[in-house]
C-alpha cells in the first residue's frame, strides 16, 4: 500500500524507532560504553533525543477539513468551543470537559455533561497528530470527533437543527465567510436529528433528504471550525525537554533541571520500566491501542474498547470517505485499510500522551486509578484482563521468564516506583500549558 508521506507518517516513524531502541535497551545486550558526561550511552541518548518537543514535526494537514488552517476558522472554533448554548440545557460547552485550566480535561473519572458518561475526557492538545480519536478510536478526524459529544445524550444532548438555528442566529456572518451561504432554515423544526429523543428522530425523518443533507453539512462545518481551533493548540516545553536537549547537544544540563531521583526515573522510563515502548516520541504516545489489563469500571460490563469501535468509524457519515469530507478517496488510506479483525483489539484502548500527566489525575480510560503510583504498580502487578488478553507478561502466572516473543515482566522495587513517579512530574510545562499558533 502506498503510504502518504506527511507529518503523521514521520512522527510514526520516529515513535517506531524509539520503541525498537527501548526493546534493545530492555532485553538485549548491555548498551555501549560510549557514555557522555551524564552517563548516558549512545543508544540511550538516541531514545532521549526522540522524546524532545523539538522533534515534533509540523501538525499534519487533514485533507478532510479544508478550513482547518484558516485564522477565521480557528477564531470561530474558539468561540464555539466555549459556547454553552450548544447543549440541551444551555449549560454545557466543549470547555466544560476540556478545561484550559485543567490541561483541557476535567479531572473527573468519567465526564459529566447533561448526564454522566462512561469514560474519561481525553486532553485535546496534540490530538491533531492522531489518526484515530477517542479512547477507542471511533472517529477518524478531529472534526468528526468534535461532533460526537454534541449529539451524545449524556454529553451535550443536543440535535442538528437546534445547532443549525443557533449558528444562523449568532454566527451567520462568520460561518458564511468560511463556508458560503447558509441554507434556508425557515420552516424546519427547532429540534430534529437522527439521534436523541423519539420526537427529534421523528421530526428528522419527516424532513426531506435535501433538508437533512443541508443541516448535516452545517453541523459538519461546525465540527470543522472547532477542530481548527483545537489543532491550533500546542504544548509548551517541560523540564524533560531542557534536559534531553542538553544531553542531545553534548552539553551539561542546567544545574538542578532534573533532580537525582528524576534522572533515575528517566532511566527506568526508557529502560527496565519499558514505559517508552508505548509512551514514545515527542508526545509520549505511539497513538496505538493496547490491552494492559486495566480493571473495568463496571465489572459486570467490561468495555471492549477498540474492538467495538472499528464498525462505528466505518459506518460514520462524517468519516473521511463520507459525503461531508473534503478529502478525495485516495487520501483516506487509513480508513480504507483499517484493521478490524485482530483479537488484540478486544479490550484495547488508546495510549494517552504523557505531557503534563502529573496534573491530569485520575488515570486510565475510565479514571480507574487515582494516582501515578497506582498506575506504575498496575504495570508491575500485570493483572489479567477482564476482557481480551493483556499485553503485559505475568511472571507470577508463568512461573518464569518471558518467552522470546513476549514482553519481559516489569519488575520494580518500591524505590524504583517512587523514582519513576518523580520523573513523570518533569513532563509538566514550565510556562503556560498550551499556546495557540498565530
C-alpha positions as CSV (number, residue, x, y, z in Angstrom):
1,X,0.0,0.0,0.0
2,X,1.3,3.4,-0.9
3,X,1.8,5.4,2.2
4,X,1.1,9.2,2.2
5,X,4.3,11.0,3.3
6,X,3.1,13.5,5.9
7,X,3.9,14.7,9.4
8,X,1.8,11.9,10.9
9,X,3.9,9.3,9.0
10,X,7.1,11.0,10.1
11,X,6.0,11.1,13.7
12,X,5.0,7.4,13.5
13,X,8.5,6.5,12.1
14,X,10.2,8.4,15.0
15,X,8.0,6.5,17.5
16,X,8.6,3.2,15.9
17,X,12.4,3.8,16.1
18,X,12.1,4.8,19.7
19,X,10.2,1.6,20.5
20,X,12.7,-0.5,18.7
21,X,15.6,1.1,20.6
22,X,13.9,0.6,24.0
23,X,13.4,-3.1,23.3
24,X,17.1,-3.3,22.7
25,X,17.8,-1.4,25.9
26,X,15.4,-3.5,28.0
27,X,16.1,-7.0,26.6
28,X,19.3,-7.2,24.6
29,X,22.9,-6.9,25.4
30,X,24.1,-4.0,27.7
31,X,24.3,-0.7,25.8
32,X,27.6,0.6,24.5
33,X,30.0,2.2,26.9
34,X,30.3,5.3,24.8
35,X,28.8,7.3,27.7
36,X,28.6,11.1,27.9
37,X,29.1,13.3,30.9
38,X,25.6,12.4,32.1
39,X,26.4,8.7,32.0
40,X,24.0,8.0,29.1
41,X,25.1,5.5,26.4
42,X,24.9,6.2,22.7
43,X,21.7,4.1,22.4
44,X,20.1,5.8,25.4
45,X,20.9,9.3,24.0
46,X,19.1,8.4,20.8
47,X,16.0,7.5,22.8
48,X,16.2,10.6,24.9
49,X,16.6,12.8,21.8
50,X,13.4,11.3,20.3
51,X,11.4,12.5,23.3
52,X,12.2,16.2,22.8
53,X,9.4,18.5,21.8
54,X,11.9,19.9,19.3
55,X,11.5,16.7,17.4
56,X,7.7,17.2,16.9
57,X,7.0,17.7,13.2
58,X,4.5,20.2,12.0
59,X,0.9,19.4,12.6
60,X,-0.3,17.1,9.7
61,X,-2.8,18.5,7.3
62,X,-6.2,16.8,7.4
63,X,-7.4,16.7,3.8
64,X,-11.0,16.1,5.0
65,X,-11.1,19.6,6.6
66,X,-10.4,22.4,4.0
67,X,-10.6,25.3,6.5
68,X,-8.5,24.0,9.4
69,X,-5.6,26.4,8.8
70,X,-7.6,29.5,8.2
71,X,-7.4,32.1,11.1
72,X,-11.1,32.8,10.7
73,X,-11.9,29.1,11.2
74,X,-9.7,29.0,14.3
75,X,-11.4,32.0,15.8
76,X,-14.9,30.8,15.0
77,X,-14.0,27.4,16.5
78,X,-12.6,29.1,19.7
79,X,-15.9,30.8,20.2
80,X,-18.0,27.7,19.5
81,X,-15.8,25.6,21.8
82,X,-16.8,27.8,24.8
83,X,-20.5,28.4,23.9
84,X,-22.8,26.7,26.4
85,X,-25.8,27.3,24.2
86,X,-24.8,24.3,22.1
87,X,-26.3,21.9,24.6
88,X,-29.7,20.6,25.7
89,X,-29.6,22.5,29.0
90,X,-27.7,25.6,27.9
91,X,-25.0,24.9,30.4
92,X,-22.5,22.6,28.7
93,X,-19.8,23.5,26.2
94,X,-16.8,21.7,24.9
95,X,-14.8,23.6,27.5
96,X,-16.9,22.0,30.3
97,X,-15.0,18.8,29.9
98,X,-11.9,20.2,28.2
99,X,-11.0,23.0,30.6
100,X,-7.9,25.1,29.7
101,X,-7.2,25.4,33.4
102,X,-7.0,21.6,33.8
103,X,-4.9,20.7,30.8
104,X,-8.0,20.6,28.6
105,X,-9.7,17.8,30.7
106,X,-12.0,17.9,33.7
107,X,-10.2,16.0,36.4
108,X,-13.1,13.6,36.8
109,X,-13.1,9.7,36.4
110,X,-15.8,9.9,33.8
111,X,-17.1,13.1,32.2
112,X,-20.3,14.9,33.1
113,X,-22.3,16.8,30.6
114,X,-26.1,16.9,30.8
115,X,-25.6,13.4,32.2
116,X,-22.8,11.1,33.3
117,X,-20.6,9.3,30.8
118,X,-18.7,6.0,30.9
119,X,-15.2,7.2,30.0
120,X,-12.8,9.9,30.9
121,X,-12.3,13.1,28.9
122,X,-9.1,12.9,26.9
123,X,-6.9,16.0,26.7
124,X,-7.1,17.6,23.2
125,X,-3.7,19.3,22.9
126,X,-1.8,17.5,20.2
127,X,-4.8,15.4,19.2
128,X,-4.3,16.6,15.6
129,X,-1.4,14.1,15.3
130,X,-3.8,11.2,15.9
131,X,-5.3,9.2,13.1
132,X,-8.0,7.8,15.4
133,X,-9.8,9.8,18.0
134,X,-11.4,8.9,21.4
135,X,-10.2,6.2,23.7
136,X,-11.4,3.6,21.3
137,X,-10.7,5.4,18.0
138,X,-14.3,5.5,16.8
139,X,-13.7,8.7,14.8
140,X,-11.1,9.3,12.1
141,X,-10.7,13.1,12.3
142,X,-10.7,15.8,14.9
143,X,-13.7,17.5,13.3
144,X,-15.7,14.2,13.3
145,X,-14.6,13.7,16.9
146,X,-15.9,17.2,17.8
147,X,-19.4,16.3,16.5
148,X,-19.8,13.1,18.6
149,X,-20.4,14.8,22.0
150,X,-22.7,17.4,20.6
151,X,-25.3,14.7,19.8
152,X,-24.5,12.3,22.6
153,X,-27.4,12.0,25.1
154,X,-25.2,12.4,28.2
155,X,-22.7,15.0,26.9
156,X,-24.2,18.0,25.1
157,X,-27.5,16.2,24.4
158,X,-28.5,18.5,21.5
159,X,-29.6,17.9,17.9
160,X,-28.7,19.1,14.4
161,X,-31.5,21.5,13.6
162,X,-31.1,23.2,17.0
163,X,-27.4,23.7,16.4
164,X,-28.1,25.0,12.8
165,X,-30.6,27.5,14.1
166,X,-28.1,28.7,16.8
167,X,-25.4,29.1,14.2
168,X,-27.7,31.1,11.9
169,X,-28.8,33.4,14.7
170,X,-25.5,34.0,16.3
171,X,-22.7,33.2,13.9
172,X,-24.1,33.6,10.4
173,X,-21.6,36.2,9.2
174,X,-18.6,34.3,10.4
175,X,-20.0,31.0,9.1
176,X,-20.8,32.3,5.7
177,X,-17.3,33.9,5.3
178,X,-15.9,30.4,5.6
179,X,-18.4,28.0,4.2
180,X,-20.6,30.0,1.9
181,X,-24.3,30.9,2.2
182,X,-26.1,29.1,5.0
183,X,-29.1,27.1,3.8
184,X,-32.6,28.4,4.4
185,X,-33.7,27.0,7.8
186,X,-37.2,28.7,7.9
187,X,-39.9,26.1,8.4
188,X,-37.5,23.5,9.8
189,X,-38.3,22.1,13.3
190,X,-36.4,23.6,16.2
191,X,-35.4,20.1,17.4
192,X,-34.7,17.4,14.9
193,X,-31.9,14.9,14.4
194,X,-31.1,11.3,13.7
195,X,-30.2,10.7,17.4
196,X,-31.8,11.5,20.7
197,X,-35.4,11.7,21.7
198,X,-38.1,9.9,19.7
199,X,-39.7,13.2,18.9
200,X,-36.4,14.6,17.5
201,X,-35.9,11.5,15.3
202,X,-39.5,11.6,14.1
203,X,-39.1,15.2,13.1
204,X,-35.8,14.4,11.3
205,X,-37.4,11.6,9.4
206,X,-40.2,14.0,8.3
207,X,-37.7,16.4,6.7
208,X,-36.9,15.6,3.1
209,X,-33.5,14.3,2.1
210,X,-32.2,17.7,0.8
211,X,-33.1,19.4,4.1
212,X,-31.4,16.7,6.1
213,X,-28.3,16.9,4.0
214,X,-28.1,20.7,4.2
215,X,-28.5,20.7,8.0
216,X,-25.9,17.9,8.3
217,X,-23.5,19.9,6.3
218,X,-23.9,22.9,8.6
219,X,-23.3,20.5,11.5
220,X,-20.2,19.1,9.9
221,X,-18.9,22.6,9.3
222,X,-19.4,23.4,12.9
223,X,-17.1,20.5,13.8
224,X,-14.5,21.6,11.2
225,X,-14.3,25.1,12.9
226,X,-13.9,23.6,16.3
227,X,-11.2,21.2,15.0
228,X,-9.4,24.2,13.5
229,X,-9.2,25.8,17.0
230,X,-8.2,22.6,18.7
231,X,-5.4,22.0,16.2
232,X,-4.0,25.5,16.9
233,X,-3.2,24.4,20.5
234,X,0.3,23.3,21.2
235,X,2.4,22.1,24.2
236,X,5.0,24.2,25.9
237,X,8.4,22.7,26.8
238,X,8.9,20.9,30.1
239,X,11.9,20.3,32.3
240,X,12.4,17.0,30.5
241,X,12.8,18.9,27.2
242,X,15.5,21.1,28.7
243,X,17.4,18.1,30.0
244,X,17.2,15.9,26.9
245,X,18.1,18.8,24.6
246,X,21.2,19.3,26.6
247,X,22.1,15.6,26.5
248,X,21.5,15.5,22.7
249,X,23.7,18.6,22.3
250,X,26.5,17.1,24.3
251,X,26.5,19.8,27.0
252,X,25.7,19.8,30.6
253,X,22.1,20.4,31.6
254,X,21.3,23.5,33.8
255,X,22.1,22.7,37.4
256,X,19.0,21.2,39.1
257,X,16.9,20.9,35.9
258,X,16.2,17.3,37.0
259,X,16.8,16.0,40.5
260,X,18.7,12.8,41.1
261,X,15.5,10.8,41.7
262,X,14.0,12.2,38.5
263,X,17.1,11.2,36.5
264,X,16.9,7.7,37.9
265,X,13.2,7.6,37.0
266,X,14.0,8.6,33.4
267,X,16.5,5.7,33.2
268,X,13.7,3.4,34.3
269,X,11.2,5.0,31.9
270,X,13.4,4.2,28.8
271,X,14.9,1.0,30.3
272,X,13.6,-1.7,32.6
273,X,10.3,0.0,33.2
274,X,9.5,-0.4,29.5
275,X,7.3,2.7,29.5
276,X,8.7,4.1,26.3
277,X,7.6,1.0,24.4
278,X,4.2,2.7,24.1
279,X,4.8,6.2,25.5
280,X,7.3,7.3,22.9
281,X,8.0,10.2,20.6
282,X,7.7,13.9,21.5
283,X,4.1,13.5,22.6
284,X,4.9,10.3,24.6
285,X,2.3,8.2,22.9
286,X,2.5,5.7,20.0
287,X,-1.1,6.6,19.1
288,X,-2.0,2.9,19.1
289,X,-4.4,0.7,21.1
290,X,-3.3,-1.7,23.8
291,X,-4.9,-4.0,26.3
292,X,-2.9,-3.7,29.5
293,X,-5.4,-5.4,31.8
294,X,-6.9,-2.2,33.3
295,X,-9.8,-3.3,35.5
296,X,-13.2,-2.3,34.1
297,X,-15.1,0.4,36.0
298,X,-18.2,-1.8,35.9
299,X,-17.0,-5.4,36.4
300,X,-20.2,-6.9,35.0
301,X,-20.0,-4.8,31.8
302,X,-16.4,-4.8,30.7
303,X,-15.6,-2.3,28.0
304,X,-14.4,-3.9,24.7
305,X,-12.7,-0.7,23.6
306,X,-11.2,-0.7,20.1
307,X,-12.9,-4.0,19.1
308,X,-16.3,-2.3,19.1
309,X,-15.1,0.9,17.5
310,X,-14.0,-0.2,14.1
311,X,-17.5,-0.8,12.8
312,X,-18.6,2.6,14.1
313,X,-15.9,4.5,12.3
314,X,-16.6,2.6,9.1
315,X,-20.3,3.5,9.1
316,X,-19.8,7.1,10.4
317,X,-21.4,9.5,7.9
318,X,-18.7,12.0,8.9
319,X,-15.7,9.8,8.2
320,X,-13.0,10.6,5.6
321,X,-14.9,8.8,2.9
322,X,-18.3,10.3,3.8
323,X,-20.3,13.0,1.9
324,X,-19.2,15.8,4.2
325,X,-15.5,15.2,3.9
326,X,-13.3,17.5,1.8
327,X,-10.9,14.6,1.1
328,X,-10.5,12.6,-2.1
329,X,-10.9,8.8,-1.6
330,X,-7.2,8.2,-2.2
331,X,-6.5,10.4,0.8
332,X,-8.4,8.2,3.2
333,X,-6.0,5.2,3.2
334,X,-6.1,4.7,7.0
335,X,-9.9,4.2,6.9
336,X,-9.8,2.1,3.7
337,X,-7.3,-0.3,5.2
338,X,-8.5,-0.2,8.8
339,X,-7.6,-3.3,10.8
340,X,-10.8,-4.7,12.4
341,X,-10.2,-8.5,12.8
342,X,-7.3,-8.6,15.2
343,X,-8.1,-10.3,18.5
344,X,-5.7,-7.9,20.2
345,X,-8.2,-5.1,19.7
346,X,-10.6,-6.6,22.3
347,X,-10.3,-4.6,25.5
348,X,-7.6,-2.3,23.9
349,X,-7.6,1.4,24.4
350,X,-5.5,4.3,23.0
351,X,-2.2,5.1,24.6
352,X,-2.6,8.6,26.1
353,X,0.2,11.2,25.8
354,X,2.0,11.9,29.0
355,X,2.8,15.5,28.7
356,X,1.6,17.2,31.9
357,X,0.4,13.9,33.1
358,X,1.0,14.7,36.8
359,X,-1.6,17.4,36.5
360,X,-4.3,15.1,35.0
361,X,-5.4,12.7,37.6
362,X,-7.3,10.3,37.7
363,X,-5.9,7.9,35.2
364,X,-6.8,5.2,32.6
365,X,-9.8,5.3,30.2
366,X,-12.4,5.5,33.0
367,X,-10.4,7.0,35.8
368,X,-9.9,3.7,37.5
369,X,-6.6,4.7,39.2
370,X,-6.3,7.7,41.3
371,X,-2.5,8.3,41.4
372,X,0.5,7.8,39.2
373,X,1.9,5.5,41.8
374,X,-1.1,3.3,41.4
375,X,-0.6,3.4,37.6
376,X,3.0,2.2,37.9
377,X,2.1,-0.5,40.4
378,X,-0.6,-1.7,38.0
379,X,2.0,-2.4,35.3
380,X,4.2,-4.1,37.8
381,X,1.3,-6.3,39.0
382,X,0.3,-7.0,35.4
383,X,-3.2,-8.3,36.2
384,X,-5.1,-10.5,33.8
385,X,-7.6,-8.6,31.5
386,X,-11.3,-8.8,32.3
387,X,-11.9,-9.0,28.5
388,X,-9.5,-9.9,25.8
389,X,-5.8,-10.6,26.5
390,X,-3.4,-8.3,28.3
391,X,-0.1,-7.5,26.5
392,X,1.7,-7.4,29.9
393,X,3.6,-10.5,30.9
394,X,2.5,-12.3,34.1
395,X,5.6,-13.8,35.6
396,X,3.5,-14.9,38.5
397,X,1.3,-16.9,36.1
398,X,4.1,-18.4,34.0
399,X,6.4,-19.2,36.8
400,X,9.5,-18.0,34.9
401,X,10.9,-15.5,32.4
402,X,9.0,-14.3,29.4
403,X,9.2,-16.2,26.1
404,X,11.2,-14.6,23.3
405,X,8.0,-13.1,21.6
406,X,6.6,-11.6,24.8
407,X,7.4,-8.5,26.8
408,X,9.5,-9.1,29.8
409,X,7.7,-8.7,33.1
410,X,8.1,-5.2,34.6
411,X,9.8,-5.7,37.9
412,X,10.5,-2.6,40.0
413,X,11.4,-2.1,43.7
414,X,9.4,0.3,45.9
415,X,12.3,2.8,45.5
416,X,12.2,2.5,41.7
417,X,8.4,3.0,41.7
418,X,9.0,6.2,43.6
419,X,11.7,7.4,41.2
420,X,9.5,6.7,38.2
421,X,6.6,8.7,39.6
422,X,9.0,11.5,40.4
423,X,10.2,11.5,36.8
424,X,6.6,11.8,35.5
425,X,6.4,15.1,37.2
426,X,9.1,16.5,34.9
427,X,6.7,16.3,32.0
428,X,4.6,19.3,33.0
429,X,5.1,22.5,31.1
430,X,7.2,25.2,32.7
431,X,5.2,28.1,31.1
432,X,1.6,28.3,30.2
433,X,0.4,24.8,29.5
434,X,-0.6,25.5,25.9
435,X,-0.5,28.3,23.4
436,X,-2.3,28.9,20.1
437,X,-0.4,29.2,16.8
438,X,-0.9,32.6,15.2
